[in-house]
Amino acid sequence: MRAQPPAPAPPQPGAWSATTRRLRVSATTEPGRLQIIGAVLALLVVAFGAVTAVEVADRADAADDVVNHSQPLSVDAADIYRSLADADTAAASGFLAGAQEPRDVRDRYDRDIEEASGLLVKAAANTDPSTASGHEITTLNEELPRYTGLIERARANNRQGLPLGGAYLRYANQKMSNVLLPAAERLYAAETGRLDRDIESARTWPFLSLGLGAVALAALLWAQRRNYRRTNRVFSQGLLVATAASTVVLLWLAVGHTVARSGLLDADVHGQQSLDVLNHARIDSLKARANENLTLVARGAVLTPDGKNDKYETDYGTGMKALDEELVRAAKLTDDPEGSVPVSNAVSAVSEWHKRHRTARATDDSGDYDGALKQTIGSKNSTGESFNRVDDALKRALTHEQGEFTRAARNGRGALGGLPVGSAALAALGALGAVLGINRRLSEYR
């Protein structure tokens, strides 16, 4: 007979199966159950602290970006936009003054161009060229020298009394209105959008941290109740420390984030929204002033597409209508005298501007060009004087609202300070307390 092959050896359990079997055996004894409870409690408390540290650090970084990165870049973009519009206004004002451009007007133009150029260099250094903002910065850097070249040609011809100077000035204004200002507006919109996203990120509730904290706290309370029912001891010092540490972290997280959300909401509603409206109001006033001046420069030579109206006078009316609407919105957003008084002054100055403009247009239409010129760029009782009052008032309002934004945003950021490190340290203390509290019970079985 042939020998039978040996029977196959029974399969050996794997490491995972052996571990599972040991856990099942341990769970049938009180010491084993206590070890499992201690490990779970320590894991929950550590996870709560770690997730809290990560989520709060993320929101603190977003709040810091609001204060130190996205909001300053939004301000720079608004200043680029304003500087370009103001430069165009100054160029038209200087041209109207005659062959000898007033020194203060020329200095204003030069300061605007220098400021815009410097801010573009700064923006380029802090922006990825492949982004939407980067593309707009490239456009502005390419087109600004072409604009300034056209202005210099207009000035040169104007000094010689050549009518070609007016054509160069109108072409420069078209370059500003159709290329530079739209690019600056898109840049401002992109940077403001980034600011809005950073504010929203900083204000997002840390739901995972709050949920883990509630679960950890509930587990600790359950463990203490279980301990009391089995031993009739009211307190376990270790578990009490773990519960206290977890409670402190949970309250700190809830209160700190609530304060941060409130501060950032205040910065947005009472700061950024007002800044956005006031920036657009100031830029619309500048564009309206440039169009008002160009109405006299062109003297009816440029018409609207339908050929019925003066283009620059029409654009002036559009700009002033937008300015009126934005000042109404700004008045509703201001919530203190420091902000409302400058806006009220701007409204009064705009009303005066409207009246003086109608007078200047009536004078020009009657054939008195020199009289209309004086009523437009003169030092007394002119539309230029009204415009300067509007600009000064809006500048004061912007300065105040910027201070309000910065104060509220810093308060919001400060409410999150120390929480990431504090939550991690308290979680470590809580985990240690949970382990020690369970080990105290385990020692009774040894």
Secondary structure, DSSP 8 states (H G I E B T S, - for coil): --------------HHHHHHHHHHHHTTSHHHHHHHHHHHHHHHHHHHHHHHHHHHHHHHHHHHHIIIIIHHHHHHHHHHHHHHHHHHHHHHHHHHT-SS--HHHHHHHHHHHHHHHHHHHHHHHTS-TTSHHHHHHHHHHHHHHHHHHHHHHHHHHHHTT-THHHHHHHHHHHHIIIIIHHHHHHHHHHHHHHHHHHHHHHHS--HHHHHHHHHHHHHHHHHHHHHHHHH--S--HHHHHHHHHHHHHHHHHHHHHHHHHHHHHHHIIIIIHHHHHHHHHHHHHHHHHHHHHHHHHHTT-SB-TTSSSBHHHHHHHHHHHHHHHHHHHHHHH--SHHHHHHHHHHHHHHHHHHHHHHHHHHHHHTT-HHHHHHHHH-SSSSHHHHHHHHHHHHHHHHHHHHHHHHHHHHHHHHTTTTHHHHHHHHHHHHHHHHHHHHHHHHGGG-
